[in-house]
Amino acid sequence: MKYLKFGFYSAVKKPLFNILIIIEVAAILVLGNMVISVFNSRAVLYEPYEDILSQDGYVFQSRLSRSYDPEMKFEKLCNSLEGDVTVIKTYQHFLQLDKNDIMSGVNVYSVDENIYSKYNLPLLCGRWASTKKNSNGEIEAVITGGKTVEESKYPLDAVYDTEMGKIRVVGIIAMNTYAPFVSNGTDSQLLNILNFYQVADEKDQTALFVSSSADEAFRNPCDMGISKAFMYYNSEPTKKIREHNEQILMGGTRHLSKLSVYKENSIEYLIEQYKKLLPILLCVFAIVLAELICSVAMNTKSQMRNYGIYFLCGCRWKGCLKISLAYSAILLTGGMIIGAAVFLIFQNTEYASLFEQNLAMNNIYITLAIFVAMLIISLVIPFFMVRGTSPVETIKEN
């Protein structure tokens, strides 16, 4: 405790200089966490599909183009697949919402509950919808909105009457962030997770996102438009079954790709994102470390006379290093507290979605790792400055 007290005295001795260091540490930690959060915003796109893409199977899409399927061709195609297979389907259909006695049309995307429950996308406000109806028998949904809550056409917690039943909006997806979409086509150059998403744009029609298990319209396939599906084998198929299913899918779908190709490309995409952001994170760490070492070195030099007196009073050089450690810890802790407060406040503003911020546990782990690393490294210069110094000569020189 006494070392913290002496470290605090060292910090308040030059208040303006040390406050500046704390603010710089806070600012750079905020920048570093923003970089980490940007990477998180890419990683969360992969997580809902990770288990599926690890299977032996295919991604495919119906040939329909914003038209409905009165003959249930897509359902018949899926039912004609042989072997022990699992088919996961995502549909798009059109719905009229009764809004103040005015019918308004929106696109509804019904996503399989196993995928839907894993979404962790940035929201302007509210929460992600449940895969089940709520206690009032309402279907929970998230909806694309404006840049701010006030600009959203459909307010949070609004309830709308539809032919499906009542729909309650429990979350609003911010503009210019990723939202799950069933697109009209597939970018053959990408073939990765980005083909399962689209950036929500104000020019696009308002879209509702619901779990297929809560969407009663999902039970009537002839009312469905565009559809994207995943098929995978639960056990190793025979060559005959594999060839039969490939022939069925190639003949009756718009796009057909192997899940393994999507997985490989998706991981490569995440690695590329990591490679782009890692140099920024390392630069941030280097700048913080350089500033901290300089401040500790300047503080140690100015405190050498005091350290000499402490030594003559019975405090060994090891104790002087502990005082320097306490000084560094105070500066870093102050910077972390201010940085965390600023970052969390920013996370709760409408502007956070513009940077696709996504806070995760790795923000905490990496920040703590940087804290410990800088605390240890910041002792290097004081150690060499103090260990070879004579207390008597230090007092005389100062």
PENOR-V891686 format. One record per residue. N is the residue number from 1. RES is the residue in one letter. BURIAL is # if it has 9 or more other C-alpha atoms within 8 Angstrom, else .. D_CENTER is the distance of its C-alpha to the mean C-alpha in Angstrom with 1 decimal. Layout:
n=N res=RES burial=BURIAL d_center=D_CENTER
n=N res=RES burial=BURIAL d_center=D_CENTER
//
This chain:
n=1 res=M burial=. d_center=39.4
n=2 res=K burial=. d_center=42.0
n=3 res=Y burial=# d_center=39.9
n=4 res=L burial=# d_center=37.2
n=5 res=K burial=. d_center=40.0
n=6 res=F burial=# d_center=41.3
n=7 res=G burial=# d_center=37.8
n=8 res=F burial=# d_center=37.4
n=9 res=Y burial=. d_center=40.8
n=10 res=S burial=# d_center=39.7
n=11 res=A burial=# d_center=36.7
n=12 res=V burial=. d_center=38.7
n=13 res=K burial=. d_center=41.5
n=14 res=K burial=. d_center=39.7
n=15 res=P burial=. d_center=37.4
n=16 res=L burial=. d_center=36.6
n=17 res=F burial=. d_center=35.7
n=18 res=N burial=# d_center=33.5
n=19 res=I burial=. d_center=31.8
n=20 res=L burial=. d_center=31.0
n=21 res=I burial=# d_center=29.5
n=22 res=I burial=# d_center=27.4
n=23 res=I burial=# d_center=26.1
n=24 res=E burial=# d_center=25.4
n=25 res=V burial=# d_center=23.5
n=26 res=A burial=# d_center=21.4
n=27 res=A burial=# d_center=20.7
n=28 res=I burial=# d_center=19.7
n=29 res=L burial=# d_center=17.5
n=30 res=V burial=# d_center=15.7
n=31 res=L burial=# d_center=15.5
n=32 res=G burial=# d_center=14.3
n=33 res=N burial=# d_center=11.4
n=34 res=M burial=# d_center=10.5
n=35 res=V burial=# d_center=10.7
n=36 res=I burial=# d_center=8.6
n=37 res=S burial=# d_center=5.7
n=38 res=V burial=# d_center=6.6
n=39 res=F burial=# d_center=6.7
n=40 res=N burial=# d_center=3.4
n=41 res=S burial=# d_center=3.1
n=42 res=R burial=# d_center=6.2
n=43 res=A burial=# d_center=6.2
n=44 res=V burial=# d_center=5.2
n=45 res=L burial=# d_center=8.0
n=46 res=Y burial=# d_center=10.3
n=47 res=E burial=# d_center=10.1
n=48 res=P burial=# d_center=12.3
n=49 res=Y burial=# d_center=14.7
n=50 res=E burial=# d_center=15.0
n=51 res=D burial=. d_center=18.1
n=52 res=I burial=# d_center=19.8
n=53 res=L burial=# d_center=19.5
n=54 res=S burial=# d_center=21.1
n=55 res=Q burial=# d_center=24.2
n=56 res=D burial=# d_center=27.3
n=57 res=G burial=# d_center=27.4
n=58 res=Y burial=# d_center=26.5
n=59 res=V burial=# d_center=24.4
n=60 res=F burial=# d_center=26.8
n=61 res=Q burial=# d_center=27.2
n=62 res=S burial=# d_center=30.2
n=63 res=R burial=. d_center=32.7
n=64 res=L burial=# d_center=32.7
n=65 res=S burial=. d_center=31.8
n=66 res=R burial=. d_center=31.2
n=67 res=S burial=. d_center=34.3
n=68 res=Y burial=# d_center=34.8
n=69 res=D burial=# d_center=36.2
n=70 res=P burial=. d_center=39.4
n=71 res=E burial=. d_center=40.5
n=72 res=M burial=# d_center=37.3
n=73 res=K burial=. d_center=37.4
n=74 res=F burial=# d_center=33.8
n=75 res=E burial=. d_center=34.4
n=76 res=K burial=. d_center=37.6
n=77 res=L burial=# d_center=36.0
n=78 res=C burial=. d_center=33.4
n=79 res=N burial=. d_center=36.3
n=80 res=S burial=. d_center=38.4
n=81 res=L burial=# d_center=36.2
n=82 res=E burial=. d_center=38.0
n=83 res=G burial=. d_center=37.2
n=84 res=D burial=. d_center=34.8
n=85 res=V burial=# d_center=31.7
n=86 res=T burial=# d_center=28.7
n=87 res=V burial=# d_center=27.7
n=88 res=I burial=. d_center=24.4
n=89 res=K burial=# d_center=24.8
n=90 res=T burial=# d_center=22.8
n=91 res=Y burial=# d_center=25.1
n=92 res=Q burial=# d_center=25.4
n=93 res=H burial=# d_center=28.3
n=94 res=F burial=# d_center=29.7
n=95 res=L burial=# d_center=30.3
n=96 res=Q burial=# d_center=32.4
n=97 res=L burial=# d_center=31.3
n=98 res=D burial=# d_center=34.0
n=99 res=K burial=. d_center=33.0
n=100 res=N burial=. d_center=35.9
n=101 res=D burial=. d_center=38.4
n=102 res=I burial=. d_center=36.9
n=103 res=M burial=. d_center=35.4
n=104 res=S burial=. d_center=32.2
n=105 res=G burial=. d_center=30.7
n=106 res=V burial=# d_center=27.1
n=107 res=N burial=# d_center=25.5
n=108 res=V burial=# d_center=24.2
n=109 res=Y burial=# d_center=21.8
n=110 res=S burial=# d_center=22.6
n=111 res=V burial=# d_center=20.0
n=112 res=D burial=# d_center=21.1
n=113 res=E burial=# d_center=20.2
n=114 res=N burial=. d_center=19.0
n=115 res=I burial=# d_center=16.2
n=116 res=Y burial=# d_center=15.8
n=117 res=S burial=# d_center=15.4
n=118 res=K burial=. d_center=12.3
n=119 res=Y burial=# d_center=10.3
n=120 res=N burial=. d_center=7.3
n=121 res=L burial=# d_center=7.1
n=122 res=P burial=# d_center=7.5
n=123 res=L burial=# d_center=11.2
n=124 res=L burial=# d_center=14.0
n=125 res=C burial=# d_center=15.6
n=126 res=G burial=# d_center=16.5
n=127 res=R burial=# d_center=14.8
n=128 res=W burial=# d_center=14.1
n=129 res=A burial=# d_center=17.6
n=130 res=S burial=# d_center=19.5
n=131 res=T burial=# d_center=20.9
n=132 res=K burial=# d_center=24.4
n=133 res=K burial=# d_center=26.6
n=134 res=N burial=# d_center=26.8
n=135 res=S burial=. d_center=30.0
n=136 res=N burial=. d_center=31.5
n=137 res=G burial=. d_center=31.2
n=138 res=E burial=# d_center=28.6
n=139 res=I burial=# d_center=25.9
n=140 res=E burial=# d_center=22.5
n=141 res=A burial=# d_center=20.5
n=142 res=V burial=# d_center=17.7
n=143 res=I burial=# d_center=18.9
n=144 res=T burial=# d_center=18.1
n=145 res=G burial=# d_center=19.4
n=146 res=G burial=# d_center=20.3
n=147 res=K burial=# d_center=18.9
n=148 res=T burial=# d_center=19.9
n=149 res=V burial=# d_center=20.8
n=150 res=E burial=. d_center=24.5
n=151 res=E burial=. d_center=24.2
n=152 res=S burial=# d_center=22.8
n=153 res=K burial=. d_center=25.7
n=154 res=Y burial=. d_center=24.9
n=155 res=P burial=. d_center=24.4
n=156 res=L burial=# d_center=22.3
n=157 res=D burial=. d_center=24.5
n=158 res=A burial=. d_center=26.9
n=159 res=V burial=. d_center=28.8
n=160 res=Y burial=# d_center=30.3
n=161 res=D burial=# d_center=33.2
n=162 res=T burial=# d_center=33.0
n=163 res=E burial=. d_center=35.0
n=164 res=M burial=. d_center=32.2
n=165 res=G burial=. d_center=32.7
n=166 res=K burial=# d_center=30.9
n=167 res=I burial=# d_center=27.2
n=168 res=R burial=# d_center=25.3
n=169 res=V burial=# d_center=22.3
n=170 res=V burial=# d_center=19.9
n=171 res=G burial=# d_center=16.8
n=172 res=I burial=# d_center=16.5
n=173 res=I burial=# d_center=14.0
n=174 res=A burial=# d_center=14.1
n=175 res=M burial=# d_center=16.0
n=176 res=N burial=# d_center=14.7
n=177 res=T burial=# d_center=11.2
n=178 res=Y burial=# d_center=10.9
n=179 res=A burial=# d_center=12.9
n=180 res=P burial=. d_center=14.6
n=181 res=F burial=. d_center=18.0
n=182 res=V burial=# d_center=21.2
n=183 res=S burial=# d_center=22.4
n=184 res=N burial=. d_center=26.1
n=185 res=G burial=. d_center=25.8
n=186 res=T burial=. d_center=23.9
n=187 res=D burial=. d_center=23.5
n=188 res=S burial=. d_center=25.6
n=189 res=Q burial=. d_center=24.5
n=190 res=L burial=. d_center=20.8
n=191 res=L burial=# d_center=21.0
n=192 res=N burial=# d_center=17.4
n=193 res=I burial=# d_center=14.4
n=194 res=L burial=# d_center=14.5
n=195 res=N burial=# d_center=17.7
n=196 res=F burial=# d_center=16.1
n=197 res=Y burial=# d_center=14.4
n=198 res=Q burial=# d_center=15.8
n=199 res=V burial=# d_center=15.0
n=200 res=A burial=# d_center=16.4
n=201 res=D burial=. d_center=19.5
n=202 res=E burial=. d_center=22.2
n=203 res=K burial=. d_center=24.8
n=204 res=D burial=. d_center=23.6
n=205 res=Q burial=. d_center=25.2
n=206 res=T burial=# d_center=23.4
n=207 res=A burial=# d_center=21.6
n=208 res=L burial=# d_center=21.3
n=209 res=F burial=# d_center=19.0
n=210 res=V burial=# d_center=20.6
n=211 res=S burial=# d_center=20.9
n=212 res=S burial=# d_center=24.0
n=213 res=S burial=# d_center=25.4
n=214 res=A burial=# d_center=25.7
n=215 res=D burial=# d_center=26.9
n=216 res=E burial=# d_center=30.6
n=217 res=A burial=. d_center=31.0
n=218 res=F burial=# d_center=29.2
n=219 res=R burial=. d_center=32.5
n=220 res=N burial=. d_center=34.4
n=221 res=P burial=# d_center=33.4
n=222 res=C burial=# d_center=36.0
n=223 res=D burial=# d_center=34.1
n=224 res=M burial=# d_center=31.1
n=225 res=G burial=# d_center=30.3
n=226 res=I burial=# d_center=27.8
n=227 res=S burial=# d_center=26.5
n=228 res=K burial=# d_center=24.2
n=229 res=A burial=# d_center=24.7
n=230 res=F burial=# d_center=24.1
n=231 res=M burial=# d_center=27.1
n=232 res=Y burial=# d_center=27.4
n=233 res=Y burial=# d_center=30.3
n=234 res=N burial=. d_center=30.5
n=235 res=S burial=. d_center=33.4
n=236 res=E burial=. d_center=34.9
n=237 res=P burial=# d_center=36.8
n=238 res=T burial=. d_center=40.2
n=239 res=K burial=. d_center=40.6
n=240 res=K burial=. d_center=42.4
n=241 res=I burial=# d_center=39.6
n=242 res=R burial=# d_center=37.0
n=243 res=E burial=. d_center=39.2
n=244 res=H burial=# d_center=39.9
n=245 res=N burial=# d_center=36.3
n=246 res=E burial=. d_center=35.5
n=247 res=Q burial=. d_center=38.5
n=248 res=I burial=# d_center=37.5
n=249 res=L burial=# d_center=34.0
n=250 res=M burial=# d_center=35.2
n=251 res=G burial=. d_center=37.9
n=252 res=G burial=# d_center=36.1
n=253 res=T burial=# d_center=32.5
n=254 res=R burial=# d_center=31.3
n=255 res=H burial=# d_center=28.9
n=256 res=L burial=# d_center=28.8
n=257 res=S burial=# d_center=26.7
n=258 res=K burial=# d_center=26.3
n=259 res=L burial=# d_center=23.1
n=260 res=S burial=# d_center=23.6
n=261 res=V burial=# d_center=23.4
n=262 res=Y burial=# d_center=20.1
n=263 res=K burial=# d_center=18.7
n=264 res=E burial=# d_center=20.3
n=265 res=N burial=# d_center=19.1
n=266 res=S burial=# d_center=15.4
n=267 res=I burial=. d_center=15.5
n=268 res=E burial=. d_center=17.4
n=269 res=Y burial=# d_center=14.9
n=270 res=L burial=# d_center=12.1
n=271 res=I burial=. d_center=14.9
n=272 res=E burial=. d_center=15.9
n=273 res=Q burial=# d_center=12.6
n=274 res=Y burial=# d_center=12.9
n=275 res=K burial=. d_center=16.6
n=276 res=K burial=. d_center=16.0
n=277 res=L burial=# d_center=13.9
n=278 res=L burial=. d_center=15.8
n=279 res=P burial=. d_center=19.0
n=280 res=I burial=# d_center=17.6
n=281 res=L burial=# d_center=16.3
n=282 res=L burial=. d_center=19.8
n=283 res=C burial=. d_center=21.6
n=284 res=V burial=# d_center=20.0
n=285 res=F burial=# d_center=21.1
n=286 res=A burial=. d_center=24.5
n=287 res=I burial=. d_center=25.1
n=288 res=V burial=# d_center=24.4
n=289 res=L burial=# d_center=26.5
n=290 res=A burial=. d_center=29.3
n=291 res=E burial=# d_center=29.5
n=292 res=L burial=# d_center=29.6
n=293 res=I burial=# d_center=32.3
n=294 res=C burial=. d_center=34.3
n=295 res=S burial=# d_center=34.2
n=296 res=V burial=# d_center=35.2
n=297 res=A burial=# d_center=37.9
n=298 res=M burial=. d_center=39.3
n=299 res=N burial=# d_center=39.3
n=300 res=T burial=# d_center=40.9
n=301 res=K burial=. d_center=43.6
n=302 res=S burial=. d_center=44.4
n=303 res=Q burial=# d_center=44.5
n=304 res=M burial=# d_center=46.8
n=305 res=R burial=# d_center=49.9
n=306 res=N burial=. d_center=48.3
n=307 res=Y burial=# d_center=47.2
n=308 res=G burial=# d_center=50.8
n=309 res=I burial=# d_center=52.2
n=310 res=Y burial=# d_center=49.8
n=311 res=F burial=# d_center=51.0
n=312 res=L burial=. d_center=54.6
n=313 res=C burial=. d_center=53.9
n=314 res=G burial=. d_center=52.7
n=315 res=C burial=# d_center=49.0
n=316 res=R burial=. d_center=48.3
n=317 res=W burial=# d_center=46.1
n=318 res=K burial=. d_center=43.5
n=319 res=G burial=# d_center=43.4
n=320 res=C burial=# d_center=43.1
n=321 res=L burial=# d_center=40.0
n=322 res=K burial=# d_center=38.5
n=323 res=I burial=# d_center=39.2
n=324 res=S burial=# d_center=37.3
n=325 res=L burial=# d_center=34.4
n=326 res=A burial=# d_center=34.4
n=327 res=Y burial=# d_center=34.5
n=328 res=S burial=# d_center=31.4
n=329 res=A burial=# d_center=29.6
n=330 res=I burial=# d_center=30.5
n=331 res=L burial=# d_center=29.2
n=332 res=L burial=# d_center=25.8
n=333 res=T burial=. d_center=25.4
n=334 res=G burial=# d_center=26.3
n=335 res=G burial=# d_center=23.8
n=336 res=M burial=# d_center=21.0
n=337 res=I burial=# d_center=22.0
n=338 res=I burial=# d_center=22.3
n=339 res=G burial=# d_center=19.1
n=340 res=A burial=# d_center=17.1
n=341 res=A burial=. d_center=18.9
n=342 res=V burial=# d_center=18.3
n=343 res=F burial=# d_center=14.6
n=344 res=L burial=. d_center=14.3
n=345 res=I burial=. d_center=16.9
n=346 res=F burial=# d_center=15.0
n=347 res=Q burial=. d_center=11.8
n=348 res=N burial=. d_center=14.4
n=349 res=T burial=. d_center=16.0
n=350 res=E burial=# d_center=16.0
n=351 res=Y burial=. d_center=15.3
n=352 res=A burial=# d_center=11.7
n=353 res=S burial=# d_center=10.8
n=354 res=L burial=# d_center=12.9
n=355 res=F burial=. d_center=10.7
n=356 res=E burial=# d_center=7.6
n=357 res=Q burial=# d_center=6.2
n=358 res=N burial=# d_center=3.3
n=359 res=L burial=. d_center=5.8
n=360 res=A burial=. d_center=6.6
n=361 res=M burial=. d_center=10.1
n=362 res=N burial=. d_center=10.2
n=363 res=N burial=# d_center=10.2
n=364 res=I burial=. d_center=13.4
n=365 res=Y burial=. d_center=14.8
n=366 res=I burial=. d_center=14.7
n=367 res=T burial=# d_center=16.1
n=368 res=L burial=. d_center=18.8
n=369 res=A burial=. d_center=19.6
n=370 res=I burial=# d_center=20.1
n=371 res=F burial=# d_center=22.2
n=372 res=V burial=. d_center=24.4
n=373 res=A burial=. d_center=24.9
n=374 res=M burial=# d_center=25.9
n=375 res=L burial=# d_center=28.1
n=376 res=I burial=. d_center=29.9
n=377 res=I burial=# d_center=30.3
n=378 res=S burial=# d_center=31.5
n=379 res=L burial=# d_center=34.6
n=380 res=V burial=. d_center=35.8
n=381 res=I burial=# d_center=37.8
n=382 res=P burial=# d_center=39.2
n=383 res=F burial=# d_center=40.3
n=384 res=F burial=. d_center=42.3
n=385 res=M burial=# d_center=43.6
n=386 res=V burial=# d_center=44.9
n=387 res=R burial=. d_center=46.1
n=388 res=G burial=. d_center=48.9
n=389 res=T burial=. d_center=50.1
n=390 res=S burial=. d_center=53.4
n=391 res=P burial=# d_center=53.1
n=392 res=V burial=. d_center=56.6
n=393 res=E burial=. d_center=56.1
n=394 res=T burial=# d_center=52.8
n=395 res=I burial=# d_center=54.7
n=396 res=K burial=. d_center=57.5
n=397 res=E burial=. d_center=55.3
n=398 res=N burial=. d_center=53.3
//
